[in-house]
Amino acid sequence: MTTATQAELMTGGTEGADIPIRRVELISYLVLLAMALIGWLLLSPLAGISVLIGGFVVILSFQWLKRDAVRLSLNPTKQAKIRFMLKCLGRLVVLGLLFYYLVRYQQLHIPGFLVGLATVQIGIVLATISKMKRLLKEA
């Protein structure tokens, strides 16, 4: 695989009909900052910080998943697929333990934390809507 192809995989590919992963990440960060600011101003500083914590956890997990998926696409052997699945399972276990610790032992605003966990999903939806608008304009 060429270096250019590897770079496209790492950054989310070319613009075409696909939605680049880096666009989803950028939108997710912007949504996270907006929701944290709204939580801070409308509810409490604890709510804003909880949104940030939840958002950073889910964005970091998304970036790790992207990195592992790119590695799998560069080497799609059976052993690499098993390693990918084990890493996904391990990531879920670590996230579950982290969530348990944060909710049980840390002072968090639970609804704010849950809103923060939704930032990547919101980023994906907004990036998709944006891409659909551009494609419809071109048509």
VENMO-V459385 format. One record per pair of residues at least 6 apart in sequence whose C-alpha atoms are under 8 Angstrom apart, sorted by the first residue. I is the first residue (numbers start at 1). J is the second residue. D is the distance in whole Angstrom. If there is no record, write none. Layout:
# VENMO-V459385
i:I j:J d:D
i:I j:J d:D
This chain:
# VENMO-V459385
i:1 j:74 d:7
i:6 j:74 d:8
i:7 j:13 d:8
i:8 j:14 d:6
i:9 j:70 d:6
i:10 j:66 d:8
i:10 j:67 d:7
i:10 j:70 d:6
i:11 j:20 d:7
i:11 j:21 d:7
i:11 j:22 d:6
i:12 j:19 d:8
i:12 j:20 d:4
i:12 j:21 d:4
i:12 j:22 d:6
i:13 j:20 d:6
i:13 j:21 d:8
i:14 j:20 d:7
i:17 j:135 d:8
i:19 j:127 d:7
i:19 j:128 d:7
i:19 j:131 d:7
i:23 j:127 d:7
i:24 j:120 d:7
i:24 j:123 d:5
i:24 j:124 d:6
i:24 j:127 d:6
i:25 j:59 d:8
i:25 j:120 d:7
i:25 j:123 d:7
i:26 j:123 d:8
i:27 j:123 d:5
i:27 j:126 d:7
i:27 j:127 d:7
i:28 j:59 d:8
i:28 j:119 d:5
i:28 j:120 d:5
i:28 j:122 d:7
i:28 j:123 d:4
i:28 j:124 d:8
i:29 j:119 d:8
i:31 j:119 d:6
i:31 j:122 d:8
i:31 j:123 d:7
i:32 j:51 d:7
i:32 j:52 d:7
i:32 j:55 d:6
i:32 j:116 d:7
i:32 j:119 d:6
i:33 j:52 d:7
i:35 j:48 d:8
i:35 j:51 d:7
i:35 j:116 d:8
i:36 j:47 d:7
i:36 j:48 d:4
i:36 j:49 d:7
i:36 j:50 d:8
i:36 j:51 d:5
i:36 j:52 d:6
i:36 j:116 d:8
i:37 j:48 d:6
i:38 j:48 d:7
i:39 j:45 d:7
i:39 j:47 d:5
i:39 j:48 d:4
i:39 j:51 d:7
i:39 j:112 d:7
i:40 j:46 d:7
i:40 j:47 d:6
i:40 j:48 d:4
i:40 j:49 d:7
i:41 j:48 d:8
i:46 j:108 d:7
i:46 j:109 d:6
i:47 j:108 d:7
i:47 j:109 d:5
i:47 j:111 d:8
i:47 j:112 d:5
i:47 j:113 d:8
i:48 j:112 d:7
i:50 j:108 d:6
i:50 j:109 d:6
i:50 j:110 d:7
i:50 j:112 d:5
i:50 j:113 d:5
i:50 j:116 d:7
i:51 j:112 d:5
i:51 j:113 d:5
i:51 j:114 d:7
i:51 j:115 d:6
i:51 j:116 d:4
i:51 j:117 d:8
i:52 j:113 d:8
i:52 j:116 d:6
i:53 j:113 d:7
i:53 j:116 d:7
i:54 j:112 d:8
i:54 j:113 d:5
i:54 j:114 d:7
i:54 j:115 d:7
i:54 j:116 d:4
i:54 j:117 d:5
i:55 j:113 d:8
i:55 j:115 d:8
i:55 j:116 d:4
i:55 j:117 d:5
i:55 j:118 d:7
i:55 j:119 d:6
i:55 j:120 d:8
i:56 j:116 d:8
i:57 j:117 d:7
i:58 j:116 d:8
i:58 j:117 d:6
i:58 j:118 d:8
i:58 j:119 d:8
i:58 j:120 d:7
i:59 j:119 d:8
i:59 j:120 d:6
i:61 j:91 d:8
i:62 j:120 d:8
i:65 j:88 d:7
i:68 j:84 d:7
i:69 j:84 d:7
i:72 j:80 d:6
i:72 j:81 d:7
i:72 j:84 d:7
i:102 j:108 d:7
i:103 j:110 d:7
